[in-house]
């Protein structure tokens, strides 16, 4: 598998190089030179395959001979060892539950696959791998658990002070071993900027072997395609077609993976990019003007991103053909009041509890179906277990949330995190002095 930089298509690297470099020095993002279309036999019989079988077929077609088939199967079987069911809530409305992994969030797909890919490529005696990751909520917890105890690796997680839930913070700060956390006095965008600056700093790159676990890393994006194919397989098995996905969108890696799957032949009719008040992309899809803005804090904190990194990948996939992109993707945005109402409506209608991010995806799906086609099979993505956001629910819903055992265990552990401002020099000094 060869990949190029979105800022320089002639600058090509191998998959291994892209995984360890994370981001090209020209500040673009890596994209596959060739996005293969999966064979018709596979697509037409999608409903006969299991999730691990789908994951292997998709990964093998993308990676080619970079990882031998038996090794790739072993990686997938180890990484994707939990399920992702679609649950019917009403006719033509399904929820895709992506919170059954160890960190209770969809990021487990990407983080677990990536950590095992990096461990596979990391040869004995090589320089320690320093993984930098910015998180607005769920990424950090998934990466922490994905890399916990992996030899010859160290993970540094940056998260915005006061802008993650208590449980999310526990998942970031209670691991110890090779995982360390930094509480940044700023926003997620500030955290993301610090990570990006580190990758282009000559002194840091000379001293450390830096890589990223954010969705800027192509190894995070690839496994996220798996659950789109698997969701379609489940829908087709239930006799459903004309599938539309509604995706809670923050840094746009999640929907970016869905669009990559579409390029590979995913049988889907439309995507809905559902955001909170950080509506950079929905505004672009309406006006044709892409105008990043400072992020604002909302109840759906994992989506508080004003300048989504993965948008450059999506634009690159469509070669900046805005009209083609708008024909496939519709954007909706909702404020906190609308989010709370959606959470209550879902519970009252289905006796089903959704986190604020998932509620936004449900609302966007219902609005799109009403505005466009009610005969479609709508699948909205549930990206996190509702127990991660206990403070946002009214009592009648909060009392119905079943808290998984691993969360109860987290609450017994002490938090450990360094505290930094949002200036790069302070972050750089921390890295250099805590080697």
C-alpha positions as CSV (number, residue, x, y, z in Angstrom):
1,X,0.0,0.0,0.0
2,X,1.4,3.3,-1.1
3,X,0.2,6.6,0.4
4,X,0.7,10.2,-0.6
5,X,0.4,13.6,1.2
6,X,-2.7,15.6,0.5
7,X,-0.4,18.6,0.2
8,X,1.9,16.9,-2.3
9,X,0.7,13.8,-4.2
10,X,4.2,13.1,-5.5
11,X,5.5,12.5,-1.9
12,X,4.7,8.8,-1.5
13,X,5.5,6.5,1.4
14,X,4.7,2.9,2.5
15,X,2.0,2.0,4.9
16,X,4.6,1.3,7.6
17,X,6.1,4.8,7.1
18,X,2.7,6.4,7.2
19,X,1.7,4.6,10.4
20,X,4.9,5.7,12.2
21,X,5.1,9.2,10.7
22,X,1.4,9.9,11.2
23,X,1.6,13.2,9.4
24,X,3.8,14.3,6.5
25,X,6.3,17.1,7.2
26,X,4.4,19.3,4.7
27,X,1.5,19.2,7.2
28,X,-0.8,17.3,4.9
29,X,-2.4,14.0,5.7
30,X,-1.7,10.6,4.2
31,X,-4.2,9.0,1.7
32,X,-4.0,5.8,-0.3
33,X,-2.6,6.2,-3.8
34,X,-5.2,3.6,-4.8
35,X,-8.6,3.0,-3.1
36,X,-9.6,-0.4,-4.4
37,X,-13.2,-1.2,-5.1
38,X,-14.1,-4.5,-3.4
39,X,-15.2,-7.3,-5.7
40,X,-18.9,-7.7,-6.6
41,X,-19.0,-11.2,-5.1
42,X,-18.1,-9.8,-1.7
43,X,-20.4,-6.7,-2.0
44,X,-23.4,-8.7,-3.3
45,X,-23.0,-11.3,-0.5
46,X,-22.1,-8.9,2.3
47,X,-24.8,-10.3,4.6
48,X,-23.1,-13.7,4.6
49,X,-19.9,-12.5,6.3
50,X,-19.1,-12.0,10.0
51,X,-17.5,-8.8,11.3
52,X,-13.9,-10.4,11.5
53,X,-14.4,-11.8,8.0
54,X,-15.4,-8.3,6.7
55,X,-12.6,-6.6,8.5
56,X,-10.0,-9.0,7.1
57,X,-11.3,-8.6,3.5
58,X,-11.4,-4.8,3.7
59,X,-8.0,-4.5,5.3
60,X,-6.4,-7.1,2.9
61,X,-7.6,-5.2,-0.1
62,X,-6.3,-1.9,1.2
63,X,-3.0,-3.1,2.6
64,X,-2.1,-5.6,-0.1
65,X,1.0,-7.5,0.8
66,X,2.2,-5.2,3.6
67,X,1.2,-7.7,6.2
68,X,1.0,-11.4,5.5
69,X,-2.6,-12.8,5.5
70,X,-2.1,-15.0,8.6
71,X,-0.6,-12.2,10.6
72,X,-3.3,-9.7,9.5
73,X,-6.0,-12.2,10.6
74,X,-4.4,-12.6,14.0
75,X,-4.2,-8.8,14.4
76,X,-7.9,-8.4,13.5
77,X,-9.0,-11.3,15.7
78,X,-7.2,-9.7,18.6
79,X,-8.2,-6.1,18.0
80,X,-11.8,-6.5,16.9
81,X,-12.9,-8.9,19.6
82,X,-16.2,-7.3,20.5
83,X,-19.5,-6.9,18.6
84,X,-21.2,-3.9,17.0
85,X,-24.9,-4.6,16.5
86,X,-27.6,-2.6,14.8
87,X,-30.7,-2.4,17.0
88,X,-34.1,-1.6,15.5
89,X,-35.9,1.3,17.3
90,X,-38.7,1.6,14.7
91,X,-39.4,0.8,11.1
92,X,-36.5,2.1,9.1
93,X,-34.6,3.5,12.1
94,X,-31.7,1.6,13.5
95,X,-29.0,2.5,16.0
96,X,-25.4,1.1,15.4
97,X,-24.0,0.4,18.9
98,X,-20.3,1.1,18.8
99,X,-19.7,1.2,22.5
100,X,-19.1,-2.5,23.3
101,X,-15.3,-2.3,23.4
102,X,-13.2,-1.9,26.5
103,X,-13.3,2.0,26.6
104,X,-17.1,2.0,25.8
105,X,-16.6,4.1,22.6
106,X,-16.3,3.7,18.9
107,X,-12.7,4.7,19.1
108,X,-11.8,1.2,20.3
109,X,-12.0,0.0,16.7
110,X,-9.2,2.4,15.6
111,X,-7.1,2.5,18.7
112,X,-6.9,-1.3,19.2
113,X,-6.2,-2.0,15.5
114,X,-3.5,0.8,15.3
115,X,-1.7,-0.3,18.5
116,X,-1.4,-3.8,17.2
117,X,-0.2,-2.7,13.8
118,X,2.4,-0.5,15.4
119,X,3.5,-3.3,17.7
120,X,3.7,-5.6,14.7
121,X,6.0,-3.2,12.8
122,X,8.1,-2.2,15.8
123,X,11.2,-4.4,15.6
124,X,13.2,-5.5,18.6
125,X,15.9,-3.0,19.7
126,X,14.3,-0.1,17.9
127,X,14.0,3.3,19.5
128,X,11.0,3.8,21.8
129,X,7.9,4.9,20.0
130,X,6.3,8.1,21.5
131,X,2.6,8.3,20.7
132,X,1.1,11.8,21.0
133,X,-2.7,12.1,21.1
134,X,-5.1,15.0,21.6
135,X,-8.6,14.1,22.8
136,X,-11.9,15.8,23.1
137,X,-13.2,12.9,25.1
138,X,-13.2,9.4,23.9
139,X,-10.1,9.1,21.8
140,X,-7.7,9.3,24.8
141,X,-9.4,6.5,26.7
142,X,-9.5,4.2,23.8
143,X,-5.8,4.9,22.9
144,X,-4.8,4.5,26.6
145,X,-6.4,1.0,26.8
146,X,-5.2,0.1,23.3
147,X,-1.5,0.8,24.1
148,X,-1.5,0.0,27.8
149,X,1.5,-2.3,28.5
150,X,2.6,-2.5,24.8
151,X,6.4,-2.9,25.0
152,X,8.7,-0.1,23.8
153,X,5.9,2.5,23.5
154,X,4.9,5.5,25.5
155,X,1.6,7.4,25.1
156,X,1.1,11.1,26.0
157,X,-2.5,12.2,26.0
158,X,-3.5,15.9,25.9
159,X,-7.0,16.8,27.0
160,X,-8.8,20.2,27.5
161,X,-9.2,21.2,31.2
162,X,-12.9,21.0,32.3
163,X,-14.1,19.9,28.9
164,X,-14.3,16.1,29.3
165,X,-16.7,14.2,31.5
166,X,-15.5,12.8,34.8
167,X,-15.5,9.2,33.5
168,X,-13.6,10.2,30.4
169,X,-11.0,11.9,32.6
170,X,-10.7,8.8,34.7
171,X,-10.1,6.8,31.6
172,X,-7.3,9.2,30.6
173,X,-5.5,9.7,33.9
174,X,-5.7,6.4,35.9
175,X,-3.7,4.0,33.8
176,X,-0.1,4.5,34.8
177,X,2.6,2.3,33.2
178,X,3.4,3.6,29.8
179,X,0.4,6.1,29.7
180,X,0.7,9.7,30.8
181,X,-1.9,12.5,30.6
182,X,-1.6,16.3,30.3
183,X,-4.5,18.6,31.2
184,X,-4.3,21.6,28.9
185,X,-5.8,24.9,29.9
186,X,-7.5,25.4,26.6
187,X,-9.8,23.7,24.0
188,X,-9.5,20.5,22.0
189,X,-8.3,22.6,19.1
190,X,-5.4,23.9,21.2
191,X,-4.5,20.3,22.2
192,X,-4.6,19.2,18.5
193,X,-2.5,22.2,17.5
194,X,0.2,21.3,20.1
195,X,0.4,17.7,18.8
196,X,0.7,18.9,15.2
197,X,3.4,21.4,16.1
198,X,5.4,18.7,17.8
199,X,5.4,16.6,14.6
200,X,7.0,19.4,12.7
201,X,9.5,20.5,15.4
202,X,13.1,19.4,14.3
203,X,14.5,19.1,17.8
204,X,11.7,16.9,19.1
205,X,11.8,14.7,16.0
206,X,15.5,14.3,16.4
207,X,15.2,13.3,20.1
208,X,12.0,11.2,19.9
209,X,10.4,8.8,17.6
210,X,7.0,10.6,17.4
211,X,3.8,9.3,16.0
212,X,0.1,10.1,16.5
213,X,-2.9,8.1,17.6
214,X,-5.4,10.7,16.5
215,X,-7.5,10.1,13.4
216,X,-4.9,11.9,11.4
217,X,-3.1,8.5,11.5
218,X,-4.3,6.4,8.6
219,X,-4.2,3.3,10.8
220,X,-7.0,4.8,12.8
221,X,-9.2,5.4,9.8
222,X,-8.9,1.9,8.1
223,X,-10.6,-0.1,10.9
224,X,-13.4,2.4,11.2
225,X,-14.5,1.3,7.7
226,X,-15.2,-2.2,9.1
227,X,-18.3,-1.3,11.1
228,X,-19.9,0.5,8.1
229,X,-19.7,-2.7,6.0
230,X,-20.8,-4.8,9.0
231,X,-23.8,-2.5,9.7
232,X,-24.9,-2.8,6.0
233,X,-24.4,-6.6,6.3
234,X,-26.8,-6.7,9.2
235,X,-29.3,-4.5,7.5
236,X,-29.3,-6.6,4.4
237,X,-29.7,-9.7,6.4
238,X,-32.9,-8.1,7.8
239,X,-34.2,-7.4,4.3
240,X,-33.3,-3.7,4.5
241,X,-31.6,-1.7,1.7
242,X,-31.5,2.0,0.6
243,X,-29.2,2.6,3.6
244,X,-28.4,6.1,5.0
245,X,-25.9,6.6,7.8
246,X,-26.2,9.5,10.2
247,X,-22.8,10.1,11.9
248,X,-22.0,12.2,15.0
249,X,-19.1,14.3,13.6
250,X,-16.3,16.2,15.4
251,X,-12.9,15.7,13.9
252,X,-14.6,14.0,10.9
253,X,-12.5,10.8,11.0
254,X,-15.7,8.8,11.6
255,X,-17.6,10.0,8.6
256,X,-14.3,10.1,6.6
257,X,-14.0,6.4,7.2
258,X,-17.5,5.9,6.0
259,X,-16.8,7.8,2.8
260,X,-13.6,5.7,2.3
261,X,-15.8,2.6,2.6
262,X,-18.2,4.1,0.0
263,X,-15.3,4.6,-2.3
264,X,-14.5,0.9,-1.8
265,X,-18.1,-0.1,-2.7
266,X,-20.2,0.2,0.5
267,X,-23.8,-0.1,-0.6
268,X,-25.1,3.2,0.9
269,X,-27.2,5.9,-0.6
270,X,-26.3,8.9,1.6
271,X,-24.4,10.2,4.6
272,X,-25.5,12.7,7.2
273,X,-22.8,14.7,9.0
274,X,-24.5,15.6,12.4
275,X,-22.7,18.2,14.5
276,X,-23.3,20.3,17.6
277,X,-22.9,24.1,17.6
278,X,-19.4,23.6,16.1
279,X,-20.9,23.6,12.6
280,X,-18.0,24.4,10.3
281,X,-18.8,21.6,7.9
282,X,-22.7,21.9,7.8
283,X,-22.1,25.6,7.0
284,X,-19.7,24.7,4.2
285,X,-22.2,22.2,2.7
286,X,-24.8,25.0,2.7
287,X,-22.6,27.9,1.5
288,X,-19.6,26.3,-0.3
289,X,-17.4,28.4,2.0
290,X,-15.1,26.5,4.4
291,X,-14.5,28.8,7.4
292,X,-12.9,27.1,10.5
293,X,-13.7,28.9,13.7
294,X,-12.7,28.5,17.4
295,X,-14.5,25.6,19.1
296,X,-17.2,26.2,21.6
297,X,-18.1,23.9,24.6
298,X,-21.2,21.9,24.4
299,X,-22.9,18.9,26.1
300,X,-21.6,16.7,23.3
301,X,-18.0,17.5,24.2
302,X,-16.3,14.9,22.0
303,X,-17.6,16.8,19.0
304,X,-16.3,20.2,20.1
305,X,-14.0,20.8,17.1
306,X,-14.0,24.0,15.2
307,X,-11.3,23.0,12.6
308,X,-11.7,19.3,11.9
309,X,-8.4,17.7,10.8
310,X,-9.9,15.0,8.6
311,X,-11.8,17.4,6.4
312,X,-8.7,17.7,4.1
313,X,-9.0,13.9,3.5
314,X,-12.6,14.2,2.6
315,X,-12.0,17.1,0.3
316,X,-9.1,15.2,-1.3
317,X,-11.3,12.1,-1.8
318,X,-13.7,14.2,-3.9
319,X,-10.9,16.3,-5.5
320,X,-12.6,19.4,-4.2
321,X,-15.7,18.7,-6.2
322,X,-18.2,20.4,-3.9
323,X,-21.3,19.5,-5.9
324,X,-20.5,15.7,-5.9
325,X,-19.8,15.9,-2.2
326,X,-23.0,17.7,-1.4
327,X,-24.9,15.1,-3.4
328,X,-23.7,12.4,-1.0
329,X,-23.4,14.3,2.3
330,X,-25.9,16.5,4.1
331,X,-25.0,18.5,7.2
332,X,-27.1,19.3,10.2
333,X,-26.2,21.0,13.5
334,X,-28.0,21.3,16.8
335,X,-27.5,23.4,20.0
336,X,-27.6,22.0,23.5
337,X,-31.3,22.7,24.1
338,X,-32.1,20.7,20.9
339,X,-29.7,17.9,22.0
340,X,-31.4,17.6,25.4
341,X,-34.8,17.4,23.8
342,X,-33.6,14.7,21.4
343,X,-32.2,12.6,24.3
344,X,-35.6,12.8,26.0
345,X,-37.6,12.1,22.8
346,X,-35.5,9.0,22.2
347,X,-36.1,7.7,25.7
348,X,-39.8,8.5,25.7
349,X,-40.4,7.0,22.3
350,X,-38.2,3.8,22.6
351,X,-37.2,3.5,26.3
352,X,-33.7,3.6,24.9
353,X,-30.9,5.8,26.4
354,X,-28.5,7.7,24.1
355,X,-25.5,9.9,24.9
356,X,-25.7,13.5,23.6
357,X,-23.6,12.7,20.5
358,X,-25.8,9.9,19.6
359,X,-28.9,12.0,20.2
360,X,-27.7,14.5,17.6
361,X,-27.2,11.7,15.1
362,X,-30.7,10.4,15.7
363,X,-32.2,13.9,15.3
364,X,-30.3,14.5,12.1
365,X,-31.5,11.2,10.7
366,X,-35.2,11.9,11.5
367,X,-34.9,15.4,10.0
368,X,-33.3,14.1,6.9
369,X,-35.8,11.3,6.4
370,X,-38.6,13.8,6.9
371,X,-37.1,16.3,4.4
372,X,-36.1,13.7,1.8
373,X,-37.0,10.0,1.8
374,X,-38.8,8.1,4.5
375,X,-38.5,4.8,2.6
376,X,-34.7,4.7,3.4
377,X,-33.2,2.5,6.1
378,X,-31.6,5.0,8.5
379,X,-28.8,3.9,10.7
380,X,-27.5,6.4,13.2
381,X,-24.2,5.7,15.0
382,X,-24.1,5.5,18.8
383,X,-20.5,6.4,19.5
384,X,-20.3,6.2,23.3
385,X,-22.0,4.5,26.2
386,X,-24.3,6.9,28.0
387,X,-22.7,6.2,31.4
388,X,-19.8,8.5,30.3
389,X,-22.1,11.5,30.6
390,X,-24.1,11.1,33.8
391,X,-24.5,14.8,34.5
392,X,-26.3,15.6,31.2
393,X,-29.4,13.4,31.8
394,X,-32.6,14.3,33.6
395,X,-33.1,11.9,36.6
396,X,-35.8,9.8,34.9
397,X,-33.2,8.8,32.3
398,X,-30.1,8.8,34.4
399,X,-31.6,6.2,36.8
400,X,-32.0,3.8,33.9
401,X,-28.4,3.8,32.8
402,X,-26.6,0.6,33.7
403,X,-23.0,1.4,34.6
404,X,-20.5,-1.2,33.4
405,X,-18.2,-2.9,35.9
406,X,-15.1,-1.4,34.4
407,X,-16.3,2.1,35.2
408,X,-16.9,1.3,38.8
409,X,-13.3,0.0,39.0
410,X,-12.0,3.2,37.5
411,X,-13.6,5.3,40.2
412,X,-11.4,3.6,42.8
413,X,-8.2,4.7,41.1
414,X,-6.3,8.0,41.7
415,X,-6.0,10.5,38.9
416,X,-2.5,11.6,37.7
417,X,-2.1,14.4,35.1
418,X,0.4,17.2,34.4
419,X,-1.0,20.6,34.0
420,X,0.1,22.9,31.1
421,X,-1.0,26.0,29.2
422,X,-1.7,26.0,25.5
423,X,1.7,27.4,24.5
424,X,3.9,25.1,22.4
425,X,7.2,26.0,24.2
426,X,5.7,24.8,27.5
427,X,4.6,21.5,25.9
428,X,8.0,21.1,24.2
429,X,9.8,21.7,27.5
430,X,7.6,19.1,29.2
431,X,8.5,16.5,26.6
432,X,12.2,17.3,26.8
433,X,12.4,17.3,30.6
434,X,10.3,14.1,31.1
435,X,12.1,11.8,28.8
